[in-house]
Amino acid sequence: MLAKASIPLVVLPVLIFGIVVFSQLAMLLVSRIVLLGNAEGFAALWEHLKLFQSWLTLVYALIVIALWHAPLYAWLLLVSGWARRAAFLWAVLPLLAIAVVEKIAFNTAHFAALVQYRLIGWFNEAFSFHPVCNVPEEPLALLTPGRFLSTPGLWIGLVFAAGFLIAAARLRRYREPI
């Protein structure tokens, strides 16, 4: 079970990092070839890029995304072990049904807001991004790891992820209801 969970949590972020670094280095090489006669232009380009800081920011973002979405991956693993067919429908339809029933019964959208927060809330918790006019020169200035690590949503989500993974492992091992 941990091998299946490690694909979206470890393998894909490492693969994405490698692809991004390779692509950036390839584009830098092409830029160097284009600017072969203009040494000052390439030096200015190199100073402006701040590749290593961008790579550190990318590593941070990939770790944040993996941790934040861990409950979603674990939920999908649990449902895929339980459902014999149409696992994706079994994973998504209960969430939609809860949101619809809440909207009809109470005319609120708290559950939908919770799902939205779990899907895209990582960005606001992990980065301090301001409007375009205040974009800092340093990419590392955007990082807020202290705020991210102190977010209750992260830790509650990781507890749910652990529970879902334990339930999925038990379900797959014994092939009986939980």
N, C-alpha and C positions, 0 to 999 in steps of 0.2 A: 504494500500500500504506500509506503514511504517513497518507493521508486516512482510510482505514478504521480505522487504529489510533488516530487522534486523536479519534474519536467517544467511546469509553469513557474515554480518558485525559484529554481536555481539554473537549470539548463538554458531556458529561453532568455533570461536576462543576460547570461554570459554570452550567448550567441548574438544577441542584439548589440551588446557592447562591442564585440569583435567586428561585426558588420559595420557599425558606425565608425569605429576607429579606422578600419581599412578604407572605407569610403572617403573619410576626411583626408587621410594620407594620400590616397590616389588623386583627389582633387587638388591637394597642395602640390603634388608632383606635376600635375598638368599645369597648374598656375605657374610653377617655377619654370617649366618649359616655355610657356607663353611669354613670361617676363624675363627670358634669358638675357636679353640685352639691357634690361633695366634693373640693376641691382638695388637701387634705392626703393623702387616700387615693391620688390619682393620683401625687402627688409621691413617696409611699412606694413605690408600685408601680414607678415609673420608676427609683428608686434601687436597688430590689431586682433588677431585671431584668438590668442590665449587658449591654445588647444588643451594644455594640461588642466587648466581650471575648468574648461568645458567638460573634459573627460571625468573629472572628479564630480562635477555636478550631475553628469549622466549616471555615474555609478550610484550616487546618492538617490537619484530619482528612480532607478531600477530597483534598488533595495526597498525604497518606500512603497512603490507600486506592488511589489511582491508581497510585502507584509500586509499592506492594506487590503489586497484582494485575496489573501489566503482563505478567509471564510467562504468566499464564493467558489474557489477551486475545491475546497473540501466538501462543500455542499454538493457540487456537481459530481464528485467522486462517490459520495454517499448515495445519491439518487441513481447514479449509473450502476451501482452494485445492487440496488433494490429493484429497479424497474427492469422488466424483461424486454420491453419494447418502448420506443419513443421516450427515451430517458430525458431528452431536452424538454419535451412537453411536460413531463412530470416535474421537472425542476422549475420551470417558469410559470406554468398555469396556477399552482397554488399561490404564488406571490401575486399574480394578477387577480385571482379570485379574492384574496384578502383585501387588496386595494379597492376593488369594485364594491365589495360588501361594506367596507368602511365608508366609502363615498355615499352609497345608497342609505345606509343606516344612520350615519352620524353627520353626513355632509362635510367630512373633513378629509384631509389627505396626508395624515401623519405617517402612515405606513409607506406611502409612495415617496415622501420626503426622506424617510429612513433609507429606503432602497437607493434613492438618488445620492444620498450622502455616502453610502457604502461604495457606489460606483465611481463618483467623481470628487468626493470630499478630500481625498488624499492631497490634492494640489493645494488647497487652501490651508491645510494643516502643515504641510511640509515646506512650503515656500512662502516668502513674503514678497508678493508681486504687487507692484504699484502701477498706476497708469503709465502709458508709453512715455510721457514726458519725463518721468522720473526713473528711467531704466538705468541701473548702476553700470559702471564700467566693468566691475568685477563680477563674473558669474557666481562666485562663491558667496557674494553678499546677499543673494536671494535665499540661501539655505537657512532653515530654522529647525535643526534637529531636536533642540530642547523642547520646542513647542510640539513637534510631532510625537516625540517619545512620551510626553506627558498627556497626550490626548486619550481620554477614557475610551473613545471609539476604537482606537487601535488595540488596546488590551482586551476589551470585551470581544472584539472580533477575533483575536488570537485564541481566546478561551473557546469561543464557538468553533473555530477551525480545529482545535485539538479534539473537542468533543465529536465533531463530525468525522474526523479521521479515525478516532477510536471506534465509533459506531460503524463506519464503513469497513474497517478491518475485521471487526467482529462479525458483521453481516456476511462478508466474503468468506471468512474462515468457517463459520458454522452453517451458513446458508439457511438460517432460520430467522424469524422475526426478532427484532430487537427487544 
